[in-house]
């Protein structure tokens, strides 16, 4: 959905609804470096798609970045469901042992 302001009446907006196709974009942000961006056409992000993204594209770029900078990366992501599928957690545990931010139970 796109909202545009009216030039002649600035307080009036016009709404335009766009249909498919859609695109998803992922990128990683570091202090002075961007991993990606990666564009993919799947309309729904799943754990398997996210794991492929990590293993095929993200991890190699992070490996290169760590080799150039000599610094280790701590991987952090938001709480989206695909980010915490079992296969993704296993891949993150293997690639970032003890150095990725996991969801933790919130104290009651």
N, CA, C and O atoms as a MOPAC input file, in Angstrom:
PM7 MOZYME 1SCF
protein

 N      0.84800 1    -1.15900 1     0.00000 1
 C      0.00000 1     0.00000 1     0.00000 1
 C      0.90000 1     1.23000 1     0.00000 1
 O      1.91000 1     1.26400 1     0.70200 1
 N      0.54700 1     2.20200 1    -0.75700 1
 C      1.33000 1     3.42200 1    -0.89500 1
 C      0.43100 1     4.60700 1    -0.61100 1
 O     -0.66700 1     4.70500 1    -1.16000 1
 N      0.88800 1     5.50300 1     0.24000 1
 C      0.14400 1     6.72100 1     0.55000 1
 C      0.91000 1     7.90400 1    -0.02100 1
 O      2.09600 1     8.07500 1     0.26500 1
 N      0.25100 1     8.70600 1    -0.81200 1
 C      0.87500 1     9.88400 1    -1.40400 1
 C      0.12600 1    11.13100 1    -0.97000 1
 O     -1.10400 1    11.13900 1    -0.90900 1
 N      0.87200 1    12.18100 1    -0.67000 1
 C      0.24900 1    13.45500 1    -0.33200 1
 C     -0.19400 1    14.18000 1    -1.59100 1
 O      0.43600 1    14.05600 1    -2.64200 1
 N     -1.26000 1    14.92500 1    -1.48500 1
 C     -1.78200 1    15.70700 1    -2.60600 1
 C     -1.03600 1    17.03100 1    -2.66000 1
 O     -0.95100 1    17.72700 1    -1.64900 1
 N     -0.49700 1    17.39100 1    -3.81000 1
 C      0.27800 1    18.62500 1    -3.96200 1
 C     -0.60000 1    19.85300 1    -3.76200 1
 O     -0.17600 1    20.82200 1    -3.13200 1
 N     -1.81000 1    19.82100 1    -4.29100 1
 C     -2.68700 1    20.98700 1    -4.20400 1
 C     -3.35500 1    21.10400 1    -2.83800 1
 O     -3.62600 1    22.21300 1    -2.37700 1
 N     -3.62400 1    19.97200 1    -2.18500 1
 C     -4.23100 1    19.97900 1    -0.84500 1
 C     -3.32300 1    19.12300 1     0.04200 1
 O     -3.53000 1    17.91500 1     0.14800 1
 N     -2.31000 1    19.74200 1     0.68700 1
 C     -1.28900 1    18.97800 1     1.41000 1
 C     -1.82900 1    18.07000 1     2.51300 1
 O     -1.18300 1    17.08000 1     2.85600 1
 N     -2.99000 1    18.38000 1     3.07100 1
 C     -3.52100 1    17.54000 1     4.14700 1
 C     -4.28200 1    16.32900 1     3.61600 1
 O     -4.69900 1    15.47100 1     4.39300 1
 N     -4.46200 1    16.25500 1     2.32500 1
 C     -5.21100 1    15.15600 1     1.72200 1
 C     -4.23600 1    14.12000 1     1.17300 1
 O     -3.23100 1    14.47000 1     0.55500 1
 N     -4.53600 1    12.85600 1     1.40100 1
 C     -3.68600 1    11.79100 1     0.86900 1
 C     -4.49800 1    10.88700 1    -0.03900 1
 O     -5.72100 1    10.80300 1     0.06700 1
 N     -3.79900 1    10.22200 1    -0.92300 1
 C     -4.41600 1     9.25600 1    -1.82800 1
 C     -3.76000 1     7.90600 1    -1.57800 1
 O     -2.53900 1     7.80800 1    -1.45400 1
 N     -4.57000 1     6.88500 1    -1.50600 1
 C     -4.07800 1     5.54700 1    -1.22400 1
 C     -4.10700 1     4.70700 1    -2.49300 1
 O     -5.11800 1     4.65200 1    -3.19300 1
 N     -2.98500 1     4.05400 1    -2.77900 1
 C     -2.88900 1     3.15800 1    -3.92100 1
 C     -2.50100 1     1.78200 1    -3.40400 1
 O     -1.48800 1     1.63900 1    -2.72000 1
 N     -3.28600 1     0.78700 1    -3.71900 1
 C     -2.99300 1    -0.57800 1    -3.29300 1
 C     -2.33400 1    -1.30400 1    -4.46000 1
 O     -2.87300 1    -1.36500 1    -5.56500 1
 N     -1.16500 1    -1.84600 1    -4.18600 1
 C     -0.42900 1    -2.59000 1    -5.20500 1
 C     -0.56800 1    -4.07200 1    -4.91800 1
 O     -0.58400 1    -4.48500 1    -3.75800 1
 N     -0.66600 1    -4.85700 1    -5.94400 1
 C     -0.73700 1    -6.29700 1    -5.77900 1
 C      0.64200 1    -6.91500 1    -5.83400 1
 O      1.64800 1    -6.22300 1    -5.67500 1
 N      0.69000 1    -8.19900 1    -6.05700 1
 C      1.94700 1    -8.91200 1    -6.17500 1
 C      2.67900 1    -8.40700 1    -7.40500 1
 O      2.02500 1    -7.74300 1    -8.20900 1
 N      3.89800 1    -8.63400 1    -7.63100 1
 C      4.80400 1    -9.46100 1    -6.84800 1
 C      5.42700 1    -8.71100 1    -5.67700 1
 O      5.41700 1    -7.48100 1    -5.62200 1
 N      5.96200 1    -9.48000 1    -4.75400 1
 C      6.61900 1    -8.92200 1    -3.57900 1
 C      8.05300 1    -9.43800 1    -3.54200 1
 O      8.39400 1   -10.42100 1    -4.19900 1
 N      8.86300 1    -8.77000 1    -2.78000 1
 C     10.24500 1    -9.21400 1    -2.61800 1
 C     10.62500 1    -9.03200 1    -1.15500 1
 O     10.22200 1    -8.06000 1    -0.51700 1
 N     11.39600 1    -9.96300 1    -0.63600 1
 C     11.92400 1    -9.84900 1     0.72000 1
 C     13.39000 1    -9.45700 1     0.63700 1
 O     14.09500 1    -9.84100 1    -0.29600 1
 N     13.83600 1    -8.69700 1     1.61100 1
 C     15.22600 1    -8.23500 1     1.65300 1
 C     15.78000 1    -8.51700 1     3.03900 1
 O     15.10800 1    -8.27800 1     4.04300 1
 N     17.00400 1    -9.02400 1     3.09600 1
 C     17.68900 1    -9.23500 1     4.36400 1
 C     19.05400 1    -8.57900 1     4.25800 1
 O     19.70900 1    -8.66000 1     3.21900 1
 N     19.48400 1    -7.92700 1     5.33400 1
 C     20.86400 1    -7.44100 1     5.40500 1
 C     21.29100 1    -7.44600 1     6.85900 1
 O     20.46500 1    -7.36300 1     7.76700 1
 N     22.57500 1    -7.54200 1     7.06100 1
 C     23.15300 1    -7.48300 1     8.39300 1
 C     23.91500 1    -6.18800 1     8.54700 1
 O     24.62000 1    -5.76200 1     7.63200 1
 N     23.77800 1    -5.56400 1     9.69400 1
 C     24.44600 1    -4.28600 1     9.94300 1
 C     25.47100 1    -4.45000 1    11.04900 1
 O     25.17100 1    -4.96100 1    12.12700 1
 N     26.68400 1    -4.00700 1    10.76100 1
 C     27.74200 1    -3.97600 1    11.74300 1
 C     28.17100 1    -2.53500 1    11.90100 1
 O     27.59300 1    -1.64200 1    11.28300 1
 N     29.16100 1    -2.30400 1    12.71100 1
 C     29.60800 1    -0.94100 1    12.98700 1
 C     29.84300 1    -0.15100 1    11.70700 1
 O     29.29900 1     0.94200 1    11.54700 1
 N     30.63200 1    -0.68000 1    10.81300 1
 C     30.94400 1     0.05200 1     9.58000 1
 C     30.89900 1    -0.85500 1     8.34800 1
 O     31.63200 1    -0.63800 1     7.38300 1
 N     30.04500 1    -1.85700 1     8.38900 1
 C     29.99000 1    -2.83600 1     7.30700 1
 C     28.55400 1    -3.33700 1     7.17200 1
 O     27.82600 1    -3.44400 1     8.15800 1
 N     28.16400 1    -3.63900 1     5.94600 1
 C     26.84200 1    -4.21200 1     5.68700 1
 C     27.03500 1    -5.58500 1     5.05500 1
 O     27.76000 1    -5.71800 1     4.06900 1
 N     26.39700 1    -6.59600 1     5.60900 1
 C     26.38300 1    -7.93400 1     5.02700 1
 C     25.12700 1    -8.01300 1     4.16900 1
 O     24.01200 1    -7.88800 1     4.67700 1
 N     25.30900 1    -8.21900 1     2.88200 1
 C     24.15500 1    -8.22300 1     1.98000 1
 C     24.07600 1    -6.88700 1     1.27800 1
 O     25.11000 1    -6.23800 1     1.11900 1
 N     22.93500 1    -6.44800 1     0.85700 1
 C     21.61300 1    -7.04500 1     1.07300 1
 C     21.37300 1    -8.24100 1     0.15500 1
 O     21.97100 1    -8.36900 1    -0.91300 1
 N     20.48000 1    -9.10500 1     0.61100 1
 C     20.07600 1   -10.27200 1    -0.14900 1
 C     18.59900 1   -10.13800 1    -0.47400 1
 O     17.78200 1    -9.86500 1     0.40500 1
 N     18.26500 1   -10.33000 1    -1.72600 1
 C     16.88700 1   -10.22400 1    -2.19400 1
 C     16.40000 1   -11.62200 1    -2.55700 1
 O     17.11800 1   -12.37900 1    -3.20900 1
 N     15.20300 1   -11.96400 1    -2.14500 1
 C     14.63800 1   -13.24700 1    -2.52700 1
 C     13.14300 1   -13.10000 1    -2.73600 1
 O     12.48500 1   -12.26700 1    -2.11300 1
 N     12.62800 1   -13.92900 1    -3.62500 1
 C     11.25100 1   -13.74400 1    -4.08100 1
 C     10.23000 1   -14.57500 1    -3.32400 1
 O      9.03200 1   -14.41300 1    -3.55200 1
 N     10.65400 1   -15.44900 1    -2.44000 1
 C      9.68900 1   -16.22900 1    -1.67600 1
 C      8.78300 1   -15.28100 1    -0.90200 1
 O      9.25300 1   -14.31700 1    -0.29800 1
 N      7.50200 1   -15.55200 1    -0.92200 1
 C      6.56000 1   -14.64900 1    -0.25700 1
 C      6.48500 1   -14.89300 1     1.23600 1
 O      6.00800 1   -14.03400 1     1.97900 1
 N      6.94200 1   -16.03400 1     1.68400 1
 C      6.88300 1   -16.35000 1     3.11100 1
 C      8.24700 1   -16.86400 1     3.55300 1
 O      8.76400 1   -17.82500 1     2.98400 1
 N      8.82600 1   -16.23400 1     4.55200 1
 C     10.11300 1   -16.66800 1     5.08400 1
 C      9.88100 1   -17.86700 1     5.99600 1
 O      9.06800 1   -17.80700 1     6.91900 1
 N     10.59200 1   -18.94300 1     5.73600 1
 C     10.51800 1   -20.13300 1     6.58300 1
 C     11.88400 1   -20.37000 1     7.20800 1
 O     12.87300 1   -19.75000 1     6.81700 1
 N     11.92900 1   -21.26400 1     8.17400 1
 C     13.20200 1   -21.61000 1     8.77900 1
 C     14.17800 1   -22.17600 1     7.76900 1
 O     15.36900 1   -21.86600 1     7.81900 1
 N     13.69200 1   -23.00900 1     6.84400 1
 C     14.57400 1   -23.60200 1     5.82800 1
 C     15.14600 1   -22.54700 1     4.88900 1
 O     16.32900 1   -22.59000 1     4.55300 1
 N     14.31400 1   -21.60300 1     4.46600 1
 C     14.79700 1   -20.53400 1     3.58500 1
 C     15.81400 1   -19.67800 1     4.32300 1
 O     16.84600 1   -19.31400 1     3.76000 1
 N     15.53000 1   -19.35100 1     5.58600 1
 C     16.44700 1   -18.52700 1     6.37500 1
 C     17.76600 1   -19.25700 1     6.61000 1
 O     18.83200 1   -18.64500 1     6.54000 1
 N     17.70300 1   -20.55700 1     6.88700 1
 C     18.92600 1   -21.33100 1     7.07900 1
 C     19.76600 1   -21.33800 1     5.80500 1
 O     20.98300 1   -21.16500 1     5.86800 1
 N     19.13300 1   -21.53400 1     4.65600 1
 C     19.87000 1   -21.47400 1     3.38500 1
 C     20.52500 1   -20.11200 1     3.19800 1
 O     21.68500 1   -20.03000 1     2.79300 1
 N     19.79600 1   -19.05500 1     3.48700 1
 C     20.34000 1   -17.69700 1     3.38200 1
 C     21.59000 1   -17.56200 1     4.24800 1
 O     22.61200 1   -17.04200 1     3.79900 1
 N     21.50100 1   -18.03400 1     5.49400 1
 C     22.64700 1   -17.94000 1     6.40000 1
 C     23.83600 1   -18.74100 1     5.87900 1
 O     24.94700 1   -18.21900 1     5.77800 1
 N     23.60100 1   -20.00200 1     5.55300 1
 C     24.71200 1   -20.88800 1     5.20800 1
 C     25.32900 1   -20.58500 1     3.84100 1
 O     26.53900 1   -20.72600 1     3.66400 1
 N     24.51900 1   -20.17700 1     2.89100 1
 C     25.03100 1   -19.95300 1     1.53700 1
 C     25.61800 1   -18.55600 1     1.36500 1
 O     26.61300 1   -18.38600 1     0.66000 1
 N     25.01600 1   -17.56100 1     1.99800 1
 C     25.42400 1   -16.17200 1     1.75400 1
 C     26.01700 1   -15.47200 1     2.97700 1
 O     27.08100 1   -14.86100 1     2.88900 1
 N     25.33300 1   -15.56200 1     4.10800 1
 C     25.72500 1   -14.75000 1     5.26500 1
 C     26.99900 1   -15.26800 1     5.92100 1
 O     27.94500 1   -14.50300 1     6.10900 1
 N     27.04300 1   -16.54200 1     6.27000 1
 C     28.21500 1   -17.07300 1     6.96600 1
 C     29.51100 1   -16.86200 1     6.18500 1
 O     30.50600 1   -16.45800 1     6.78700 1
 N     29.54900 1   -17.11500 1     4.86400 1
 C     30.79500 1   -16.85000 1     4.13100 1
 C     31.22600 1   -15.38400 1     4.18600 1
 O     32.41700 1   -15.09600 1     4.29700 1
 N     30.26700 1   -14.45500 1     4.10900 1
 C     30.64200 1   -13.03600 1     4.19500 1
 C     31.16000 1   -12.69800 1     5.58800 1
 O     32.10200 1   -11.91700 1     5.72900 1
 N     30.55500 1   -13.27500 1     6.60700 1
 C     31.03500 1   -13.03100 1     7.96900 1
 C     32.42400 1   -13.63500 1     8.14600 1
 O     33.28000 1   -13.03200 1     8.79400 1
 N     32.66000 1   -14.81900 1     7.58000 1
 C     33.99700 1   -15.42300 1     7.63900 1
 C     35.03600 1   -14.49500 1     7.02100 1
 O     36.10600 1   -14.28200 1     7.59300 1
 N     34.71700 1   -13.94500 1     5.85100 1
 C     35.63500 1   -13.01800 1     5.18400 1
 C     35.86700 1   -11.77800 1     6.03800 1
 O     37.00000 1   -11.31200 1     6.16600 1
 N     34.81200 1   -11.25000 1     6.61400 1
 C     34.92000 1   -10.05400 1     7.44600 1
 C     35.77900 1   -10.31400 1     8.67800 1
 O     36.61700 1    -9.48700 1     9.03700 1
 N     35.57500 1   -11.45600 1     9.32500 1
 C     36.39100 1   -11.79000 1    10.49800 1
 C     37.85700 1   -11.95900 1    10.11800 1
 O     38.74300 1   -11.56400 1    10.87600 1
 N     38.12000 1   -12.54300 1     8.95200 1
 C     39.50200 1   -12.72400 1     8.50400 1
 C     40.18300 1   -11.38700 1     8.24300 1
 O     41.35900 1   -11.21900 1     8.56500 1
 N     39.46200 1   -10.44300 1     7.66900 1
 C     40.03500 1    -9.13100 1     7.34800 1
 C     40.23700 1    -8.29200 1     8.60300 1
 O     41.27700 1    -7.65200 1     8.76300 1
 N     39.24700 1    -8.29200 1     9.49500 1
 C     39.31300 1    -7.41600 1    10.67100 1
 C     40.02300 1    -8.04300 1    11.85400 1
 O     40.52400 1    -7.33300 1    12.72600 1
 N     40.07300 1    -9.37100 1    11.89400 1
 C     40.64300 1   -10.04200 1    13.05200 1
 C     39.71600 1   -10.04300 1    14.25200 1
 O     40.11700 1   -10.45200 1    15.34200 1
 N     38.49000 1    -9.59400 1    14.07100 1
 C     37.51200 1    -9.54400 1    15.15800 1
 C     36.49200 1   -10.66000 1    15.00800 1
 O     36.15000 1   -11.05700 1    13.89400 1
 N     36.01100 1   -11.16100 1    16.13300 1
 C     34.93900 1   -12.14800 1    16.12500 1
 C     33.59700 1   -11.43400 1    16.10800 1
 O     33.45200 1   -10.35000 1    16.67400 1
 N     32.63200 1   -12.03700 1    15.46500 1
 C     31.29100 1   -11.47700 1    15.35500 1
 C     30.39200 1   -12.15100 1    16.38200 1
 O     30.44100 1   -13.36800 1    16.55400 1
 N     29.58000 1   -11.36400 1    17.05600 1
 C     28.49400 1   -11.88700 1    17.87700 1
 C     27.22800 1   -11.68600 1    17.06100 1
 O     26.87900 1   -10.55600 1    16.71700 1
 N     26.54300 1   -12.77500 1    16.75200 1
 C     25.38200 1   -12.72300 1    15.86800 1
 C     24.12500 1   -12.47400 1    16.68600 1
 O     23.87800 1   -13.15400 1    17.68200 1
 N     23.33600 1   -11.50100 1    16.26600 1
 C     22.10500 1   -11.15100 1    16.96500 1
 C     21.01100 1   -10.93200 1    15.93000 1
 O     21.26600 1   -10.38100 1    14.85900 1
 N     19.80500 1   -11.35600 1    16.24400 1
 C     18.68400 1   -11.19700 1    15.32600 1
 C     17.42000 1   -10.93500 1    16.12700 1
 O     17.40900 1   -11.06300 1    17.35200 1
 N     16.35000 1   -10.56500 1    15.42000 1
 C     15.10800 1   -10.31100 1    16.14100 1
 C     14.38200 1   -11.62200 1    16.40800 1
 O     14.90500 1   -12.69300 1    16.10200 1
 N     13.21400 1   -11.54800 1    16.96000 1
 C     12.49700 1   -12.74000 1    17.39300 1
 C     11.57000 1   -13.35200 1    16.37100 1
 O     10.63000 1   -14.05300 1    16.74700 1
 N     11.79700 1   -13.11400 1    15.09200 1
 C     10.92400 1   -13.69800 1    14.07000 1
 C     10.96900 1   -15.22300 1    14.14500 1
 O     12.03100 1   -15.80800 1    14.35700 1
 N      9.83100 1   -15.85100 1    13.97300 1
 C      9.71900 1   -17.30200 1    14.10200 1
 C     10.73900 1   -18.06700 1    13.25700 1
 O     11.34900 1   -19.00000 1    13.78000 1
 N     10.96200 1   -17.73100 1    11.98500 1
 C     11.94200 1   -18.49000 1    11.19600 1
 C     13.36300 1   -18.40600 1    11.75100 1
 O     14.17600 1   -19.29600 1    11.50100 1
 N     13.66400 1   -17.36400 1    12.48700 1
 C     15.01200 1   -17.20000 1    13.03300 1
 C     15.31500 1   -18.21600 1    14.13000 1
 O     16.47500 1   -18.41100 1    14.49100 1
 N     14.28700 1   -18.86100 1    14.65800 1
 C     14.50100 1   -19.76900 1    15.78000 1
 C     13.98100 1   -21.17300 1    15.51800 1
 O     13.66800 1   -21.90500 1    16.45600 1
 N     13.88500 1   -21.55300 1    14.24400 1
 C     13.54400 1   -22.94300 1    13.94900 1
 C     14.70400 1   -23.81300 1    14.43800 1
 O     15.82600 1   -23.33200 1    14.59100 1
 N     14.43000 1   -25.07700 1    14.67700 1
 C     15.45800 1   -25.97800 1    15.20000 1
 C     16.67900 1   -26.02200 1    14.28800 1
 O     17.81000 1   -25.96800 1    14.76900 1
 N     16.46300 1   -26.11900 1    12.98100 1
 C     17.60500 1   -26.20900 1    12.05700 1
 C     18.42800 1   -24.92400 1    12.05200 1
 O     19.65100 1   -24.97800 1    11.92100 1
 N     17.77800 1   -23.77400 1    12.19200 1
 C     18.50900 1   -22.49800 1    12.24800 1
 C     19.30800 1   -22.41900 1    13.54100 1
 O     20.47000 1   -22.01200 1    13.52500 1
 N     18.69800 1   -22.80500 1    14.66400 1
 C     19.43500 1   -22.78000 1    15.93800 1
 C     20.64300 1   -23.70400 1    15.89100 1
 O     21.70500 1   -23.36400 1    16.41300 1
 N     20.48900 1   -24.87300 1    15.26800 1
 C     21.62400 1   -25.79400 1    15.14200 1
 C     22.72800 1   -25.18100 1    14.28500 1
 O     23.90600 1   -25.28600 1    14.62500 1
 N     22.35500 1   -24.54500 1    13.18000 1
 C     23.35300 1   -23.90100 1    12.31100 1
 C     24.06100 1   -22.76700 1    13.04600 1
 O     25.27700 1   -22.61700 1    12.92800 1
 N     23.30800 1   -21.96900 1    13.80300 1
 C     23.91600 1   -20.87000 1    14.55900 1
 C     24.80700 1   -21.40000 1    15.67700 1
 O     25.87300 1   -20.83800 1    15.93000 1
 N     24.38800 1   -22.47700 1    16.35500 1
 C     25.22000 1   -23.07400 1    17.40400 1
 C     26.53400 1   -23.58900 1    16.83500 1
 O     27.58000 1   -23.48100 1    17.47600 1
 N     26.47900 1   -24.15100 1    15.62800 1
 C     27.69500 1   -24.66600 1    14.99900 1
 C     28.61600 1   -23.53100 1    14.55400 1
 O     29.82500 1   -23.59300 1    14.77600 1
 N     28.05900 1   -22.50700 1    13.93600 1
 C     28.87000 1   -21.40600 1    13.39100 1
 C     29.32000 1   -20.42200 1    14.46200 1
 O     30.43800 1   -19.91200 1    14.40200 1
 N     28.46600 1   -20.15100 1    15.43700 1
 C     28.75300 1   -19.17200 1    16.49200 1
 C     28.61500 1   -19.81400 1    17.87100 1
 O     27.74000 1   -19.41800 1    18.64100 1
 N     29.46200 1   -20.80000 1    18.20300 1
 C     29.30100 1   -21.42800 1    19.51700 1
 C     29.48200 1   -20.38100 1    20.62200 1
 O     30.50700 1   -19.70500 1    20.70300 1
 N     28.47100 1   -20.27300 1    21.45600 1
 C     28.48000 1   -19.32200 1    22.58800 1
 C     28.61600 1   -17.86700 1    22.16700 1
 O     28.99500 1   -17.03000 1    22.98600 1
 N     28.31700 1   -17.54100 1    20.91200 1
 C     28.44100 1   -16.13000 1    20.52100 1
 C     27.31200 1   -15.67400 1    19.60700 1
 O     27.52400 1   -14.86500 1    18.70300 1
 N     26.12100 1   -16.19100 1    19.84200 1
 C     24.93900 1   -15.60900 1    19.19500 1
 C     23.89400 1   -15.39400 1    20.26900 1
 O     23.78200 1   -16.17600 1    21.21300 1
 N     23.13500 1   -14.33400 1    20.11600 1
 C     22.15800 1   -13.94800 1    21.12900 1
 C     20.90400 1   -14.77800 1    20.91600 1
 O     20.24500 1   -14.69200 1    19.87900 1
 N     20.58900 1   -15.58700 1    21.92600 1
 C     19.44000 1   -16.49200 1    21.87000 1
 C     18.26300 1   -15.89200 1    22.62900 1
 O     18.43900 1   -15.02500 1    23.48500 1
 N     17.06000 1   -16.36300 1    22.30800 1
 C     15.92700 1   -15.94400 1    23.14100 1
 C     16.05800 1   -16.59300 1    24.51300 1
 O     16.47000 1   -17.74700 1    24.62500 1
 N     15.71300 1   -15.86300 1    25.53100 1
 C     15.77300 1   -16.40100 1    26.88700 1
 C     14.41200 1   -16.23300 1    27.54800 1
 O     13.68000 1   -15.29700 1    27.22800 1
 N     14.06700 1   -17.12600 1    28.46200 1
 C     12.79500 1   -16.97000 1    29.16200 1
 C     12.81200 1   -15.69300 1    29.99800 1
 O     13.79300 1   -15.39800 1    30.68100 1
 N     11.74300 1   -14.95900 1    29.93600 1
 C     11.63100 1   -13.72500 1    30.69900 1
 C     11.19000 1   -14.06500 1    32.11700 1
 O     10.28400 1   -14.87800 1    32.29400 1
 N     11.81000 1   -13.46100 1    33.13600 1
 C     11.41700 1   -13.78000 1    34.51900 1
 C      9.94200 1   -13.45500 1    34.76100 1
 O      9.42000 1   -12.45000 1    34.27900 1
 N      9.30100 1   -14.31600 1    35.50700 1
 C      7.87000 1   -14.11000 1    35.82100 1
 C      7.68900 1   -13.04700 1    36.88100 1
 O      6.55900 1   -12.74400 1    37.26600 1

